[in-house]
Every structure is written in structure tokens, then in C-alpha cells.
Amino acid sequence: MSQPVAAPPAQQPAPPPSAGAVRVDGTGTPVAADPGAAPAFVDTPALLARWQGIGIAVVAAFAVVAALLQILAWQADGRAADDTEQLVRVQEIQSSLLRADALSTNTYLVAGLESAEKRAEYDDAIDEVLALIADAAEAQPADRAALAALNTQVNDYATGIAQARVNNRLGNPVGAAYQTQASDQLRTQARPILDNLVAANTERAEGAMNSYHPVWLALAGIAALVALWWLNRQLARAFRRRLNRGLVAAGVLVLLVTLATTLLAWFEDNANEDLRDGAFATAVDSAAARTAANDAKANESLRLILRGSGQTAEDNWALAASTVREDAPSAALGPWRTYVERHRAIVTKDESNDWEGAVRLATTAGKGGSTAPLDQVDATLQDSVDAAASDATAGLRGDRWLTLTLGLLTALVGAAAAFAVAHGIGVRRKEFL
């Protein structure tokens, strides 16, 4: 007799989803239930904690990036002002050194009868150059090696000029060789160092002025807002509530900070561009014109010192004159044209074998000579450099406090936005605890 077969145990129905769990897809996004598929569940409080962490990280990252960009721009403005001052200092060295050479070559022409006033002016120019070299080395460590080499060249130049003076007073023709060698050494060895220093400091100053990045600030804000929108969308799909107040508050704070920082950066970037093309460019060009004007005067005297072999000096005069015409402000062009007329008269006399007459025009301090208008050009250009450099550095330092203040406020607002995210999602989390 066969044994009855036991009926299989009745299949127990699957337990209903526990409270605090929802079905999600592979990305963690809640989805509608699919009757034909095995349900998948996650711990909703854990999911909310993850979303909360993402939201806080997003606004914190935005605040750090935005604040950092503004603080770096604030620091860069300070460096730009310092680099501008260093550039002006280096160009002052250059101009004063060529001024000293213009004085030394011109007084050499009077054959040992140089005026005490011109001698004192030359000595003052050399002393100023050496003092400025020391100041520049203290202000910018990156320039110290070049400035040390320049200091050696200036001392060598001054030694050569001293030897030329001694021989000139004694009536020794070799004095002319000392004078021309010293002037040549100034141009072939000292001046290239100065040209490199001018180029390096110009690059530093202009690079520091280009420190504001409104586009980066705008992109950082947009990225943060997109992330907050995505989080709000996830919460809306999970809880059927369109807006999360905490995320909305954080989004408003991020939007306000983005607008404020972007607008300020745009304004400051335009202001720096105006300074770069305005006062800064005027200071640089005026200094270059002053250097060239004194170089022209020195080459005028070298032409006469060299007598019949002075064509190279005249060619150098023409190059310097073209720089003055291109770079000098209009206030200096009037006396410069007067100087050019006097120079042409000197050339005419020299080419007509009236060397003594040419020397008188080149060395006289009276109104009929070339020295008086050149001195006026030098003074006008020096005033232009001083005024423009002062405007440039004042402009770079003037509004820096606003950038720093907004940068610090950005960090505080970022903390407030992170708190809003934590609170807004935290309310949802408490519903499942």
C-alpha cells in the first residue's frame, strides 16, 4: 500500500516593503514598481545621507573655489602694484644712467673746462643710479643677480669716465678713448642687462594685472546650481514634493554669490585693462622716451668727440630720436622738436668743417644751444613718468579691499548654503528615523 505524498508547503507571500525603503534603479534614482520584476530596495535614510553629503560637498567646493579665485586676485593686484613700482625703478636707473652719459660726453667737449654744476649733476645721477640699484635689489629678489652684475658695470663705467676726465684736464688725447670706451661699454654691457630687467618686470606686472577670471567664477556657480537642481529633482521624484526648501535656499545663495563675484571680477578686470593701456603704458612709454632722449644727446656729443668718425653715433642718434617721437607724450614733443632743430644745426656746422661752432651749440647752456631744450624734454618726461606711475599703482591698490571682503563673504555664504542643504535634506531623513 503506497504512502500518501505530502503536499508541498504553501509558498509564503513576499513580505511587503518595509517602511523606510524605496525601489531604485542602478544609479540610486527612485523608480516606479515593476510587477514582473523582483523588487530592489535600498535604505532610504542612507540614500538621503548620501544626497546630503553630495549637496554639502557641492556648495562647499563652490565656496572654496570662488573665495580662492578672489583672494588670489586680491594678492595679484598687490603684486602688480609692486611690480609696477619695480619696473619704474628699473627704468629710472636706465634713464638716469643715460642722463649721466649725456652729461659726461657733453662736458668732455669743453676740453677740461667743465662746469662745476654739470659735474655735480653727473655725480648726482651716478649716485642715484647706485642707490636705485640697491633699492631694486631689496624690492625684488628675482632681480638681484642681474642688478649685482649691473652694479659692477656702472662702477666700471664711472671709473672709465673718471679716467677720461683726468686726461681731458691734462690735454691728453687718450681721454677721448676712455670716454668713448666707457660710453660703448655702457651700451653694449650695462644696457642689455637693463633691457632684460625692463622686459621681465613688464611681463610680471602685466601678468599680475590679468588675475581676475569672471568666466571661471560664472562656470563654478553654474556647475553648483546644476548639481543642486539635480538633487532637488531626485528628492522630488522620491517624495512627490516639487521643491526642497533647503536646496532652494542654497541655490539662491549660490546664485547671488555667483552674480556678485562675477560682476566684481568683470569690473576689476576691465579696470586693470584700462590701467594697463592707460597710466601703466604712459609710465613705461615716457620712461623709454626719456632714456632715448638722453641717449640721443649723448650720441650727439660722441659724434663731435669722434670728429670725422662719428657717423655711427649719428645713426644711433636717429634710432633714439625715433623712439622719442613714438613714445613721448605730446607735452614733451614741443621742446623735443626744438632740440631736433638745434641738433640739425650742429650737424650742419660739423659737416661744414665748423667743428668749434658745432661744439658751442652742443655745450652752451643758453637758449640757442641744444642742451636747454633737451633738459626741458628730460624734465617733462620725468614728470610724466612720476604722475602716470602714481596713478597706476594707486589704481591697483585702490579697490583691493572690496575683492578681499567679497572673497571672505563668499566663504561665509558658502557655509550658510551648506547648512541649508544639510537642514533641507535632514528634514526628509527625520521622517524615516
RACORVEN-V330995 format. One record per pair of residues at least 12 apart in sequence whose C-alpha atoms are under 8 Angstrom apart, sorted by the first residue. I is the first residue (numbers start at 1). J is the second residue. D is the distance in whole Angstrom. If there is no record, write none. Layout:
i=I j=J d=D
i=I j=J d=D
//
This chain:
i=17 j=41 d=8
i=19 j=432 d=8
i=20 j=43 d=6
i=20 j=44 d=6
i=20 j=45 d=7
i=20 j=432 d=5
i=21 j=41 d=6
i=21 j=42 d=6
i=21 j=43 d=5
i=21 j=44 d=5
i=22 j=41 d=6
i=22 j=42 d=6
i=22 j=43 d=7
i=22 j=44 d=6
i=23 j=39 d=7
i=23 j=40 d=5
i=23 j=41 d=5
i=23 j=42 d=7
i=24 j=40 d=7
i=24 j=41 d=7
i=24 j=42 d=7
i=28 j=47 d=8
i=29 j=234 d=7
i=29 j=238 d=8
i=30 j=234 d=8
i=30 j=237 d=7
i=30 j=238 d=6
i=44 j=432 d=8
i=45 j=429 d=6
i=45 j=432 d=6
i=45 j=433 d=8
i=48 j=425 d=7
i=48 j=426 d=8
i=48 j=428 d=8
i=48 j=429 d=6
i=49 j=425 d=8
i=49 j=429 d=8
i=51 j=231 d=7
i=51 j=425 d=8
i=52 j=421 d=7
i=52 j=422 d=6
i=52 j=425 d=6
i=52 j=426 d=8
i=53 j=422 d=8
i=55 j=227 d=8
i=55 j=228 d=7
i=55 j=231 d=7
i=55 j=418 d=7
i=55 j=421 d=6
i=55 j=422 d=8
i=56 j=417 d=8
i=56 j=418 d=5
i=56 j=419 d=8
i=56 j=421 d=6
i=56 j=422 d=7
i=57 j=418 d=8
i=58 j=224 d=6
i=58 j=227 d=7
i=58 j=228 d=8
i=59 j=224 d=6
i=59 j=250 d=8
i=59 j=254 d=8
i=59 j=414 d=6
i=59 j=417 d=6
i=59 j=418 d=6
i=60 j=414 d=6
i=60 j=415 d=7
i=60 j=418 d=6
i=62 j=220 d=6
i=62 j=221 d=7
i=62 j=224 d=6
i=62 j=414 d=7
i=63 j=410 d=6
i=63 j=411 d=5
i=63 j=413 d=8
i=63 j=414 d=5
i=63 j=415 d=8
i=64 j=411 d=7
i=64 j=414 d=8
i=65 j=220 d=7
i=66 j=217 d=6
i=66 j=220 d=7
i=66 j=261 d=8
i=66 j=407 d=7
i=66 j=410 d=7
i=67 j=406 d=8
i=67 j=407 d=4
i=67 j=408 d=7
i=67 j=410 d=6
i=67 j=411 d=6
i=68 j=407 d=7
i=69 j=212 d=8
i=69 j=213 d=8
i=69 j=217 d=8
i=70 j=212 d=8
i=70 j=261 d=8
i=70 j=265 d=8
i=70 j=403 d=6
i=70 j=404 d=7
i=70 j=406 d=8
i=70 j=407 d=5
i=71 j=403 d=7
i=71 j=404 d=6
i=71 j=407 d=6
i=72 j=211 d=8
i=73 j=211 d=5
i=73 j=212 d=6
i=73 j=403 d=8
i=74 j=400 d=6
i=74 j=401 d=8
i=74 j=403 d=6
i=74 j=404 d=6
i=76 j=208 d=5
i=76 j=209 d=7
i=76 j=211 d=6
i=77 j=208 d=6
i=77 j=209 d=6
i=77 j=211 d=8
i=77 j=396 d=6
i=77 j=397 d=7
i=77 j=400 d=7
i=78 j=396 d=7
i=78 j=397 d=6
i=78 j=400 d=8
i=79 j=205 d=7
i=79 j=208 d=6
i=80 j=204 d=7
i=80 j=205 d=5
i=80 j=206 d=7
i=80 j=207 d=8
i=80 j=208 d=5
i=80 j=209 d=6
i=80 j=393 d=8
i=80 j=396 d=7
i=81 j=205 d=7
i=81 j=392 d=8
i=81 j=393 d=5
i=81 j=394 d=8
i=81 j=396 d=6
i=81 j=397 d=7
i=82 j=205 d=8
i=82 j=393 d=8
i=83 j=201 d=6
i=83 j=202 d=8
i=83 j=204 d=6
i=83 j=205 d=5
i=84 j=201 d=7
i=84 j=202 d=7
i=84 j=205 d=6
i=84 j=280 d=8
i=84 j=389 d=7
i=84 j=392 d=8
i=84 j=393 d=7
i=85 j=389 d=7
i=85 j=393 d=7
i=86 j=136 d=6
i=86 j=139 d=7
i=86 j=140 d=7
i=86 j=201 d=7
i=87 j=197 d=8
i=87 j=198 d=6
i=87 j=201 d=5
i=87 j=202 d=6
i=88 j=283 d=7
i=88 j=284 d=7
i=88 j=287 d=8
i=88 j=385 d=8
i=88 j=389 d=7
i=89 j=132 d=7
i=89 j=136 d=7
i=90 j=132 d=8
i=90 j=133 d=8
i=90 j=136 d=7
i=90 j=194 d=7
i=90 j=197 d=7
i=90 j=198 d=6
i=91 j=194 d=8
i=91 j=198 d=7
i=91 j=284 d=8
i=91 j=287 d=6
i=91 j=288 d=7
i=91 j=291 d=8
i=92 j=129 d=8
i=92 j=132 d=8
i=92 j=287 d=7
i=93 j=128 d=8
i=93 j=129 d=5
i=93 j=132 d=6
i=93 j=133 d=7
i=94 j=191 d=7
i=94 j=194 d=6
i=94 j=291 d=6
i=95 j=287 d=7
i=95 j=288 d=8
i=95 j=290 d=6
i=95 j=291 d=4
i=95 j=292 d=8
i=95 j=294 d=7
i=96 j=125 d=6
i=96 j=126 d=7
i=96 j=128 d=7
i=96 j=129 d=6
i=96 j=291 d=8
i=97 j=125 d=7
i=97 j=126 d=7
i=97 j=129 d=6
i=98 j=291 d=6
i=98 j=294 d=6
i=98 j=295 d=6
i=98 j=298 d=8
i=99 j=122 d=8
i=99 j=125 d=7
i=99 j=291 d=7
i=99 j=294 d=5
i=99 j=295 d=7
i=100 j=121 d=8
i=100 j=122 d=5
i=100 j=123 d=8
i=100 j=125 d=6
i=100 j=126 d=7
i=101 j=183 d=7
i=101 j=294 d=8
i=101 j=295 d=8
i=101 j=298 d=6
i=102 j=294 d=6
i=102 j=295 d=7
i=102 j=297 d=6
i=102 j=298 d=4
i=102 j=299 d=8
i=102 j=301 d=8
i=103 j=118 d=7
i=103 j=119 d=8
i=103 j=121 d=8
i=103 j=122 d=6
i=103 j=298 d=7
i=104 j=119 d=8
i=104 j=122 d=7
i=104 j=161 d=7
i=105 j=179 d=7
i=105 j=298 d=6
i=105 j=301 d=6
i=105 j=302 d=6
i=105 j=305 d=8
i=106 j=298 d=7
i=106 j=301 d=5
i=106 j=362 d=7
i=106 j=363 d=6
i=107 j=119 d=8
i=107 j=363 d=7
i=108 j=165 d=7
i=108 j=168 d=7
i=108 j=179 d=8
i=109 j=301 d=7
i=109 j=304 d=8
i=109 j=305 d=7
i=109 j=359 d=7
i=109 j=363 d=7
i=110 j=359 d=8
i=110 j=363 d=7
i=111 j=168 d=6
i=111 j=169 d=7
i=111 j=171 d=7
i=112 j=165 d=7
i=112 j=168 d=5
i=112 j=169 d=4
i=112 j=170 d=7
i=112 j=171 d=7
i=113 j=169 d=7
i=126 j=158 d=8
i=130 j=151 d=7
i=130 j=154 d=8
i=133 j=147 d=6
i=133 j=151 d=7
i=143 j=197 d=7
i=146 j=193 d=7
i=146 j=197 d=8
i=149 j=193 d=8
i=150 j=190 d=6
i=150 j=193 d=7
i=150 j=194 d=8
i=153 j=186 d=7
i=153 j=189 d=7
i=153 j=190 d=6
i=154 j=186 d=8
i=154 j=190 d=7
i=156 j=182 d=8
i=157 j=182 d=5
i=157 j=183 d=7
i=157 j=185 d=7
i=157 j=186 d=6
i=158 j=182 d=8
i=160 j=178 d=6
i=160 j=179 d=7
i=160 j=181 d=8
i=160 j=182 d=5
i=161 j=178 d=7
i=161 j=179 d=6
i=161 j=182 d=6
i=163 j=175 d=7
i=163 j=178 d=6
i=164 j=176 d=7
i=164 j=177 d=8
i=164 j=178 d=5
i=164 j=179 d=5
i=176 j=305 d=7
i=176 j=306 d=8
i=180 j=302 d=7
i=206 j=276 d=7
i=209 j=269 d=8
i=209 j=272 d=6
i=209 j=273 d=8
i=209 j=276 d=8
i=210 j=269 d=7
i=210 j=272 d=7
i=210 j=273 d=8
i=211 j=269 d=8
i=212 j=265 d=5
i=212 j=266 d=7
i=212 j=268 d=7
i=212 j=269 d=5
i=213 j=262 d=8
i=213 j=265 d=6
i=213 j=266 d=8
i=213 j=269 d=8
i=214 j=261 d=7
i=214 j=262 d=5
i=214 j=263 d=7
i=214 j=265 d=5
i=214 j=266 d=5
i=215 j=262 d=7
i=217 j=258 d=7
i=217 j=261 d=7
i=217 j=262 d=6
i=218 j=258 d=6
i=218 j=259 d=8
i=218 j=262 d=6
i=220 j=258 d=8
i=221 j=254 d=6
i=221 j=255 d=7
i=221 j=257 d=8
i=221 j=258 d=5
i=224 j=254 d=7
i=225 j=251 d=6
i=225 j=254 d=7
i=225 j=255 d=7
i=228 j=247 d=6
i=228 j=251 d=7
i=231 j=247 d=8
i=232 j=244 d=6
i=232 j=247 d=7
i=244 j=424 d=6
i=244 j=425 d=8
i=245 j=424 d=6
i=246 j=420 d=5
i=246 j=421 d=5
i=246 j=422 d=7
i=246 j=423 d=6
i=246 j=424 d=4
i=246 j=425 d=7
i=247 j=420 d=7
i=247 j=421 d=5
i=247 j=424 d=6
i=247 j=425 d=8
i=249 j=417 d=7
i=249 j=420 d=6
i=249 j=421 d=8
i=250 j=416 d=8
i=250 j=417 d=4
i=250 j=418 d=7
i=250 j=420 d=6
i=250 j=421 d=6
i=251 j=417 d=8
i=253 j=413 d=7
i=253 j=414 d=8
i=253 j=417 d=6
i=254 j=413 d=8
i=254 j=414 d=7
i=254 j=417 d=7
i=257 j=410 d=6
i=257 j=413 d=8
i=261 j=406 d=7
i=264 j=403 d=8
i=272 j=396 d=7
i=275 j=392 d=6
i=275 j=395 d=7
i=276 j=392 d=8
i=279 j=388 d=5
i=279 j=389 d=7
i=279 j=391 d=6
i=279 j=392 d=5
i=280 j=388 d=7
i=280 j=389 d=6
i=280 j=392 d=5
i=282 j=329 d=8
i=282 j=384 d=8
i=282 j=385 d=7
i=282 j=388 d=6
i=283 j=384 d=7
i=283 j=385 d=5
i=283 j=386 d=7
i=283 j=387 d=8
i=283 j=388 d=5
i=283 j=389 d=5
i=284 j=385 d=7
i=285 j=327 d=5
i=285 j=328 d=7
i=286 j=327 d=6
i=286 j=328 d=5
i=286 j=329 d=7
i=286 j=381 d=6
i=286 j=382 d=8
i=286 j=384 d=6
i=286 j=385 d=6
i=287 j=381 d=7
i=287 j=382 d=7
i=287 j=385 d=6
i=288 j=323 d=8
i=288 j=324 d=8
i=288 j=327 d=7
i=289 j=323 d=6
i=289 j=324 d=5
i=289 j=325 d=8
i=289 j=327 d=6
i=289 j=328 d=5
i=289 j=381 d=7
i=290 j=324 d=7
i=290 j=328 d=8
i=290 j=377 d=8
i=290 j=378 d=6
i=290 j=381 d=6
i=290 j=382 d=7
i=292 j=320 d=5
i=292 j=321 d=7
i=292 j=323 d=6
i=292 j=324 d=6
i=293 j=320 d=7
i=293 j=321 d=7
i=293 j=324 d=6
i=293 j=374 d=7
i=293 j=377 d=8
i=293 j=378 d=7
i=294 j=374 d=8
i=294 j=378 d=7
i=295 j=317 d=7
i=295 j=320 d=6
i=296 j=316 d=7
i=296 j=317 d=5
i=296 j=318 d=8
i=296 j=320 d=5
i=296 j=321 d=6
i=297 j=317 d=8
i=297 j=374 d=7
i=299 j=313 d=5
i=299 j=314 d=7
i=299 j=316 d=7
i=299 j=317 d=6
i=300 j=313 d=7
i=300 j=314 d=7
i=300 j=317 d=7
i=300 j=343 d=7
i=300 j=362 d=8
i=301 j=362 d=7
i=304 j=350 d=8
i=304 j=355 d=7
i=304 j=358 d=8
i=304 j=359 d=7
i=307 j=355 d=8
i=328 j=381 d=7
i=329 j=381 d=8
i=329 j=384 d=8
i=331 j=380 d=7
i=332 j=376 d=8
i=332 j=377 d=5
i=332 j=380 d=6
i=332 j=381 d=7
i=333 j=377 d=8
i=335 j=373 d=5
i=335 j=374 d=7
i=335 j=376 d=7
i=335 j=377 d=6
i=336 j=373 d=7
i=336 j=374 d=7
i=336 j=377 d=6
i=338 j=373 d=6
i=339 j=370 d=5
i=339 j=371 d=8
i=339 j=373 d=5
i=339 j=374 d=6
i=340 j=370 d=8
i=342 j=361 d=7
i=342 j=368 d=8
i=342 j=369 d=6
i=342 j=370 d=5
i=343 j=362 d=8
i=343 j=370 d=6
i=345 j=358 d=8
i=346 j=358 d=5
i=346 j=359 d=8
i=346 j=361 d=6
i=346 j=362 d=7
//
